[in-house]
Amino acid sequence: MNKLKEKAKELLSSRAVQVVVGYEEGTGGKIRPAFVSRPEDADKLLYNADCHHNLALYLYKHETKRIGKMAVVAPPFVLRSILILTTEFQLEEDSLVVLGVTPEEELIEFANFKEIETWVNQHPIGMKEKDREMLNRLNAMSRDERWQFWQNEFSKCIKCFACRGTCPMCSCFRCTVDYNAPQWISVGSHQLGNFDWHLMRAMHLAGRCSVCGQCGEACPMDIPVHLLSFQINEDIFKMFGSRAGLTLKKESLLSTWKSNDVENFIR
Amino acid sequence: MKLIKKEDLPGLYGYLASAGKKIFAPVRKNGMVSFSFTSAFEEIEMSYIQTKLSAKAAAFPKIEKLMKYTIQKEGQSYEPYDVEKFPGIVVWGAHPCDAAAFHPLNAVFTWETHDKYFTRRLENLLIIGLSCTSHDEFCFCTSVGVHPGDTKGSDIQLTPLPGGDYLAEIITTKGEAVAAAVPALFSPAPGLNKEELVTSVEKRFDHEALHAKINGMFDHPVWKEQALRCIGCGACTYVCPICSCFDIQDEGGIFGGLRYRCWDSCGFGHFTIHTSGHNPRESQDTRWRQRLMHKFSYQPQRQEVFGCVGCGRCSRNCPVDMNISEHLTQIMAV
């Protein structure tokens, strides 16, 4: 994507930004996140449909922020994540230049976050077909069959927390599982502890997930953990009619009280 | 040098199983090959490049019960799990990297304290190694002092022959005891050059030179550069055959529970956090530096072992392609 490389070079040479967070070719045919600080290195930046990491993750890490002002290469799921993080006070507009990239490999230079909000509302993103199929299959199962499915999947879990590490919305400085007085969630890999971890994380992401699927992608044991959040997203859409990452309003779906909140669970 | 015919290999499995051993071998399940306790020879996959998880769980399980405790009015009681009850395990079909890895792993668990749980499991372990006839781009054993036909750590080493038979080298007294128990399975080997049967892994760097260089690099800016994309998970640590950090947890209720140890990772943000709140490794680059210096500087200095066997699992499984041999090559070049 030449326009992207040119823009990155321009931003770095003019010192408008000190680092461009994007994608580059890795080893073994993989693509990986890239951090470019020198204009001459901008040539390694690329964008195509294989670019899957959610780069919004790096934008609030102090290790990236200490470099200086950042530009980020942002496919649609990253744009949604940027909005979610902004509503949660994790990102500030002034510290960031957002270079939107589309599936058609076009470059969009967003002048401000309001433009991002407009764009994402005009360009909804859905699940990948194979994820949609898997969810349909899971929903068609009986409760017992679904329980068995997840028991089998979680038996593989080694509690490496790659799912947490790769998720931009897992931004807590100290995760629930890192507390030990009390130890809310088991750290060891056993059946109950594995369920605890994954269900807790799915609940904490309810209403906040940008449907990037990176948690499932990152899992070294190939557990489709992203399906948990995808399903909750669908449930939330049915119940509340909303999806995450489409607004700049500093409100949280599940944590902001409204007088017209549905309370039909109180009997 | 002996020969085991293809049709005799199940007999070796059968003998070990009937001797009460639990056989930990590469099994294909859920689309990946990983070490699993097996109940039949047919479950084993002998031709694999690398398993998902290493074989270290045979001596250092991902979760291990240490003791039960009860809390009563009269006081507390503790019941340690009896290490004498640990079954004998056979690690079947470990590539040279995995077999060699038990030595540096043992160095950690016997360094100052003799860890009875680990050492007892290791004493009861029999390792049947499997030379490598192929490799992929993530393998780099020859850069860290191991090679595809290496017998370090194996009690019996098998090398696949083109027809399906195996060369068998009996390495240790444990291996000799097995061969003596089922002599019919072992026939004299034809004069074959093992070098020609195993794959060849190109050396990327010299491990002694790496150790000498990395010793002086604590304050080098390269760590900040390399660690930018690291997400601080434990994937590399947990798939590694040598990483040995663990956490100890008590889980139970008011009147008692269970103490266990489980894998931990120095990559996690809070691995080194103090009770005071101070964290000596507050940024990911200090944690990345720790990983590499522990393996290539501190362990060689303190324990006289190398903390890496070049199996490549960390690099294959890292969600952001922290390819260790690429990083090490870069370190040699700066």
Boltz contact constraints between the chains, C-beta under 6 A:
constraints:
  - contact:
      token1: [A, 26]
      token2: [B, 321]
      max_distance: 6.0
  - contact:
      token1: [A, 27]
      token2: [B, 321]
      max_distance: 6.0
  - contact:
      token1: [A, 27]
      token2: [B, 323]
      max_distance: 6.0
  - contact:
      token1: [A, 27]
      token2: [B, 326]
      max_distance: 6.0
  - contact:
      token1: [A, 28]
      token2: [B, 137]
      max_distance: 6.0
  - contact:
      token1: [A, 30]
      token2: [B, 321]
      max_distance: 6.0
  - contact:
      token1: [A, 32]
      token2: [B, 320]
      max_distance: 6.0
  - contact:
      token1: [A, 32]
      token2: [B, 321]
      max_distance: 6.0
  - contact:
      token1: [A, 33]
      token2: [B, 229]
      max_distance: 6.0
  - contact:
      token1: [A, 33]
      token2: [B, 320]
      max_distance: 6.0
  - contact:
      token1: [A, 35]
      token2: [B, 228]
      max_distance: 6.0
  - contact:
      token1: [A, 63]
      token2: [B, 283]
      max_distance: 6.0
  - contact:
      token1: [A, 63]
      token2: [B, 284]
      max_distance: 6.0
  - contact:
      token1: [A, 158]
      token2: [B, 238]
      max_distance: 6.0
  - contact:
      token1: [A, 160]
      token2: [B, 233]
      max_distance: 6.0
  - contact:
      token1: [A, 160]
      token2: [B, 234]
      max_distance: 6.0
  - contact:
      token1: [A, 160]
      token2: [B, 235]
      max_distance: 6.0
  - contact:
      token1: [A, 160]
      token2: [B, 238]
      max_distance: 6.0
  - contact:
      token1: [A, 161]
      token2: [B, 233]
      max_distance: 6.0
  - contact:
      token1: [A, 162]
      token2: [B, 233]
      max_distance: 6.0
  - contact:
      token1: [A, 162]
      token2: [B, 235]
      max_distance: 6.0
  - contact:
      token1: [A, 162]
      token2: [B, 319]
      max_distance: 6.0
  - contact:
      token1: [A, 165]
      token2: [B, 231]
      max_distance: 6.0
  - contact:
      token1: [A, 165]
      token2: [B, 232]
      max_distance: 6.0
  - contact:
      token1: [A, 165]
      token2: [B, 233]
      max_distance: 6.0
  - contact:
      token1: [A, 166]
      token2: [B, 231]
      max_distance: 6.0
  - contact:
      token1: [A, 166]
      token2: [B, 319]
      max_distance: 6.0
  - contact:
      token1: [A, 178]
      token2: [B, 270]
      max_distance: 6.0
  - contact:
      token1: [A, 187]
      token2: [B, 247]
      max_distance: 6.0
  - contact:
      token1: [A, 188]
      token2: [B, 63]
      max_distance: 6.0
  - contact:
      token1: [A, 188]
      token2: [B, 249]
      max_distance: 6.0
  - contact:
      token1: [A, 188]
      token2: [B, 260]
      max_distance: 6.0
  - contact:
      token1: [A, 188]
      token2: [B, 262]
      max_distance: 6.0
  - contact:
      token1: [A, 189]
      token2: [B, 62]
      max_distance: 6.0
  - contact:
      token1: [A, 189]
      token2: [B, 63]
      max_distance: 6.0
  - contact:
      token1: [A, 190]
      token2: [B, 63]
      max_distance: 6.0
  - contact:
      token1: [A, 218]
      token2: [B, 319]
      max_distance: 6.0
  - contact:
      token1: [A, 220]
      token2: [B, 235]
      max_distance: 6.0
  - contact:
      token1: [A, 220]
      token2: [B, 317]
      max_distance: 6.0
